[in-house]
Amino acid sequence: MRLHRTSAAIAVAAATALSLTACDGEGAADSAPAGASASAIPDTGASRDGGTESPSAAESTEATGGGDTQASASGAPRVGDGTCRTSDLSFSSSGGMAEGEVLINLKNTGSAACSMRGFPGLDLEGKDGTVSAERSDRSAPTVTLAPGEGTNFSLHFPPGTGDGSGVTFTSALVTPPNETHAHRMSLAVGVPVDAGTAHRITVDPVGSGK
């Protein structure tokens, strides 16, 4: 998972949190205090989609100010192969079944049926930086959508403490499986900042939500 940029103020908070952790003698990653810097979120590698390795949505796309963005990486999408394309999908979010879970809903707005299988790319964006969600360990079904039909996938994250000490992300870049175009959507997600937070931000395969 990759942190692309972090403010100086957050970096100072990280140093303070590390100092307090050393004093307590408890350095476990998952028990670091909330309020630590987003710089503590480690870089764990690029997002993947559709079972094949690909850059994260933030790296593989060049933003155009909102909505769909076009990939800057080489390799144009295949045309007419029945794969669900970003341009033929609508994106929305809804509450998940538990705290720390959000459903990302995808609907086929095209004129023909399409299919997809695999993990989406998802990057959470905020004023303090960008974090790429990792894959969960769930298996990926094949999803076929007739025009007007929808599916979803789950985003999992450690819930924030609610005291304003964590990091709030305000948007997400979502790349469907086997696609090279991402869609930017508004998404408010608050997480605590500690050394284990990044590893607990994960996505399930498309079609495996409730």
VEXDREN-2710 file (C-alpha; in Angstrom, 1 decimal):
% VEXDREN-2710
k/r/px/py/pz
1/MET/0.0/0.0/0.0
2/ARG/1.5/3.3/-1.0
3/LEU/1.5/6.7/0.7
4/HIS/2.2/9.2/-2.1
5/ARG/2.5/12.4/-0.1
6/THR/2.3/13.5/3.5
7/SER/2.2/16.9/5.1
8/ALA/5.1/18.1/7.4
9/ALA/2.7/18.5/10.3
10/ILE/1.7/14.8/10.0
11/ALA/5.3/13.8/9.9
12/VAL/5.9/15.6/13.2
13/ALA/3.0/13.8/14.7
14/ALA/4.6/10.5/13.6
15/ALA/7.8/11.3/15.4
16/THR/6.0/12.1/18.6
17/ALA/4.0/8.9/18.4
18/LEU/7.1/6.8/17.9
19/SER/8.7/8.5/20.9
20/LEU/5.7/7.7/23.1
21/THR/5.7/4.1/21.9
22/ALA/9.4/3.7/22.8
23/CYS/8.7/5.0/26.3
24/ASP/5.9/2.5/26.8
25/GLY/8.0/-0.4/25.6
26/GLU/5.2/-1.6/23.4
27/GLY/6.1/-1.4/19.7
28/ALA/3.5/-3.6/18.2
29/ALA/2.4/-2.2/14.9
30/ASP/-1.3/-2.7/15.5
31/SER/-1.3/-1.1/19.0
32/ALA/0.3/2.3/18.0
33/PRO/-1.7/5.2/19.3
34/ALA/-4.2/7.0/17.1
35/GLY/-3.1/10.4/15.9
36/ALA/0.2/9.2/14.6
37/SER/1.3/10.4/11.2
38/ALA/0.0/9.1/7.9
39/SER/3.8/8.7/7.1
40/ALA/3.6/5.6/9.4
41/ILE/1.5/3.8/6.8
42/PRO/4.0/1.6/4.9
43/ASP/4.5/1.3/1.2
44/THR/3.4/-2.3/0.4
45/GLY/3.3/-2.3/-3.4
46/ALA/0.9/-1.5/-6.2
47/SER/-2.8/-2.4/-6.4
48/ARG/-3.8/-5.3/-8.6
49/ASP/-6.8/-5.9/-10.7
50/GLY/-8.4/-9.0/-12.3
51/GLY/-5.7/-11.3/-11.0
52/THR/-2.9/-9.6/-12.9
53/GLU/-0.5/-7.2/-11.3
54/SER/-1.0/-3.5/-12.3
55/PRO/-0.1/-0.1/-10.9
56/SER/-2.4/1.5/-8.3
57/ALA/-5.2/3.6/-9.6
58/ALA/-3.4/6.8/-8.4
59/GLU/-0.2/5.8/-10.3
60/SER/-1.7/4.3/-13.4
61/THR/-4.1/7.2/-14.1
62/GLU/-3.7/10.9/-14.9
63/ALA/-6.5/12.9/-13.2
64/THR/-8.7/15.1/-15.4
65/GLY/-10.5/16.9/-12.5
66/GLY/-13.1/14.3/-11.6
67/GLY/-15.0/11.4/-13.0
68/ASP/-13.2/9.0/-15.2
69/THR/-9.5/9.3/-15.7
70/GLN/-7.4/7.8/-18.5
71/ALA/-4.5/5.5/-17.8
72/SER/-1.1/6.9/-18.6
73/ALA/0.4/3.4/-18.7
74/SER/0.9/1.6/-22.0
75/GLY/-1.7/-0.9/-23.1
76/ALA/-5.1/0.3/-24.4
77/PRO/-8.2/-1.5/-23.2
78/ARG/-9.5/-4.3/-25.5
79/VAL/-12.5/-3.3/-27.5
80/GLY/-15.6/-5.4/-28.0
81/ASP/-14.5/-8.3/-25.9
82/GLY/-17.5/-8.1/-23.4
83/THR/-15.4/-6.8/-20.5
84/CYS/-17.2/-4.1/-18.4
85/ARG/-15.5/-0.8/-19.1
86/THR/-15.3/2.2/-16.8
87/SER/-17.1/4.3/-19.3
88/ASP/-20.1/2.0/-19.2
89/LEU/-20.4/1.8/-15.4
90/SER/-21.8/4.1/-12.8
91/PHE/-20.3/4.2/-9.4
92/SER/-21.8/4.9/-5.9
93/SER/-21.3/3.9/-2.3
94/SER/-23.5/2.6/0.5
95/GLY/-23.1/1.3/4.0
96/GLY/-21.7/-2.1/4.6
97/MET/-22.8/-4.8/7.0
98/ALA/-20.4/-3.7/9.8
99/GLU/-18.5/-0.7/11.1
100/GLY/-15.4/-0.1/8.9
101/GLU/-17.0/-1.5/5.8
102/VAL/-18.3/0.4/2.7
103/LEU/-19.9/-1.1/-0.4
104/ILE/-18.8/0.3/-3.7
105/ASN/-21.7/-0.2/-6.2
106/LEU/-21.1/-0.7/-10.0
107/LYS/-24.0/-0.5/-12.5
108/ASN/-23.9/-1.3/-16.2
109/THR/-25.1/1.8/-17.9
110/GLY/-24.1/0.5/-21.4
111/SER/-26.3/-0.9/-24.1
112/ALA/-24.9/-4.5/-24.0
113/ALA/-24.2/-7.1/-21.3
114/CYS/-20.6/-7.1/-19.9
115/SER/-18.6/-9.3/-17.6
116/MET/-15.8/-8.8/-15.1
117/ARG/-13.8/-10.9/-12.7
118/GLY/-11.2/-10.1/-10.1
119/PHE/-10.1/-7.4/-7.7
120/PRO/-10.7/-3.7/-8.4
121/GLY/-8.0/-1.1/-7.8
122/LEU/-9.0/1.4/-5.2
123/ASP/-6.9/4.4/-3.9
124/LEU/-8.2/6.5/-1.0
125/GLU/-7.3/10.2/-1.4
126/GLY/-7.1/12.9/1.3
127/LYS/-5.3/16.1/2.1
128/ASP/-2.6/14.2/3.9
129/GLY/-1.9/11.7/1.1
130/THR/-3.1/8.7/-0.9
131/VAL/-3.3/5.1/0.2
132/SER/-3.9/2.1/-2.1
133/ALA/-6.1/-0.7/-0.7
134/GLU/-4.7/-4.2/-0.6
135/ARG/-6.5/-7.4/-1.7
136/SER/-8.4/-9.5/0.7
137/ASP/-8.1/-13.3/0.7
138/ARG/-11.5/-13.9/-0.8
139/SER/-12.0/-15.7/-4.2
140/ALA/-13.2/-13.8/-7.2
141/PRO/-16.4/-14.8/-9.0
142/THR/-17.2/-14.0/-12.6
143/VAL/-19.9/-11.3/-12.7
144/THR/-22.1/-10.7/-15.8
145/LEU/-24.2/-7.6/-15.9
146/ALA/-27.1/-7.0/-18.3
147/PRO/-27.8/-3.4/-19.1
148/GLY/-29.2/-1.7/-16.0
149/GLU/-27.9/-4.5/-13.6
150/GLY/-25.4/-3.8/-10.8
151/THR/-23.0/-5.5/-8.5
152/ASN/-20.6/-4.3/-5.8
153/PHE/-17.5/-5.0/-3.8
154/SER/-16.6/-4.2/-0.2
155/LEU/-13.9/-1.9/1.1
156/HIS/-12.7/-2.7/4.6
157/PHE/-10.8/-0.3/6.9
158/PRO/-10.2/0.2/10.7
159/PRO/-12.8/2.6/11.9
160/GLY/-11.6/6.0/13.1
161/THR/-11.8/6.9/16.8
162/GLY/-14.2/9.8/16.2
163/ASP/-12.1/12.3/18.1
164/GLY/-10.5/13.9/15.0
165/SER/-7.1/12.3/15.7
166/GLY/-7.0/10.1/12.6
167/VAL/-6.9/10.7/8.9
168/THR/-9.9/11.4/6.8
169/PHE/-10.0/10.5/3.1
170/THR/-12.5/12.4/1.0
171/SER/-12.5/10.6/-2.4
172/ALA/-11.5/7.3/-4.0
173/LEU/-10.1/6.3/-7.4
174/VAL/-11.8/3.0/-8.5
175/THR/-10.5/0.9/-11.4
176/PRO/-12.6/-2.1/-12.4
177/PRO/-10.9/-5.4/-13.0
178/ASN/-9.0/-5.7/-16.3
179/GLU/-9.4/-2.0/-16.9
180/THR/-6.9/0.9/-17.2
181/HIS/-9.3/3.7/-16.6
182/ALA/-10.2/4.8/-13.1
183/HIS/-13.3/6.7/-11.9
184/ARG/-12.9/9.3/-9.1
185/MET/-15.8/9.4/-6.7
186/SER/-16.6/11.1/-3.4
187/LEU/-16.0/8.8/-0.4
188/ALA/-15.6/9.9/3.2
189/VAL/-13.5/7.4/5.2
190/GLY/-11.9/8.1/8.5
191/VAL/-9.1/5.8/9.8
192/PRO/-6.8/5.9/12.8
193/VAL/-3.2/6.3/12.0
194/ASP/-0.8/3.7/13.3
195/ALA/1.8/1.4/11.9
196/GLY/-0.8/-1.3/11.2
197/THR/-3.5/0.7/9.6
198/ALA/-2.4/0.4/6.0
199/HIS/-2.4/-3.4/6.0
200/ARG/-6.0/-3.4/7.2
201/ILE/-7.4/-1.3/4.3
202/THR/-8.5/-4.0/1.9
203/VAL/-10.9/-4.6/-1.0
204/ASP/-12.9/-7.8/-1.8
205/PRO/-13.3/-9.0/-5.4
206/VAL/-16.1/-7.5/-7.5
207/GLY/-19.3/-9.5/-6.9
208/SER/-18.4/-10.7/-3.4
209/GLY/-20.3/-8.0/-1.5
210/LYS/-23.7/-8.5/0.3
END
